[in-house]
Amino acid sequence: EAEPVRPVREAPYVPVPQAQAETPPFGVERKRPATPPPQPGLSRAERRRMMREERKRKKE
């Protein structure tokens, strides 16, 4: 004969830790060590190029 099926209620309850309490406010983990601001004389294209290179460096 088939074994009695245990009700799901008997499964041990493992509380899910509150992620919100543990993680810092959004954006904090994204902050990188302060980099010197781009020189004011740069054109938009040069600034974009610098940002792109910085992003590449961060990915590695």
C-alpha positions as CSV (number, residue, x, y, z in Angstrom):
1,E,0.0,0.0,0.0
2,A,1.2,3.6,-0.7
3,E,2.9,5.5,2.2
4,P,0.8,8.3,3.6
5,V,1.5,11.6,2.1
6,R,2.8,14.1,4.6
7,P,1.0,17.4,4.5
8,V,3.1,20.2,3.1
9,R,2.5,22.2,6.3
10,E,5.0,19.9,8.1
11,A,7.9,21.1,6.0
12,P,10.4,23.0,8.3
13,Y,9.8,26.7,7.9
14,V,12.9,28.7,7.1
15,P,12.3,32.4,7.4
16,V,13.6,34.4,4.5
17,P,16.1,37.0,5.7
18,Q,15.0,40.5,5.0
19,A,17.1,41.6,2.1
20,Q,16.1,45.3,2.6
21,A,17.5,45.4,6.1
22,E,20.9,43.9,5.1
23,T,21.7,45.7,1.9
24,P,22.8,49.3,2.0
25,P,20.5,52.0,0.4
26,F,20.4,51.7,-3.3
27,G,23.4,53.2,-5.1
28,V,25.9,53.0,-2.2
29,E,27.6,49.9,-3.5
30,R,28.0,51.6,-6.9
31,K,30.1,54.4,-5.5
32,R,33.7,54.0,-6.7
33,P,36.6,55.5,-4.9
34,A,36.6,59.2,-5.7
35,T,38.1,59.8,-9.2
36,P,39.4,63.3,-10.0
37,P,36.7,65.1,-12.0
38,P,37.3,65.3,-15.8
39,Q,39.2,68.5,-16.8
40,P,36.8,71.3,-17.5
41,G,38.4,72.0,-20.9
42,L,37.5,68.6,-22.4
43,S,35.0,68.4,-25.2
44,R,31.9,66.2,-24.8
45,A,33.4,63.5,-27.1
46,E,36.7,63.5,-25.1
47,R,34.7,63.2,-21.8
48,R,32.7,60.3,-23.3
49,R,35.8,58.5,-24.4
50,M,37.3,58.9,-20.9
51,M,34.1,57.5,-19.3
52,R,34.1,54.5,-21.7
53,E,37.7,53.7,-20.9
54,E,36.9,53.9,-17.2
55,R,34.0,51.6,-17.6
56,K,36.2,49.1,-19.5
57,R,38.8,49.3,-16.7
58,K,36.1,48.6,-14.1
59,K,34.8,45.5,-16.0
60,E,38.2,43.7,-16.0
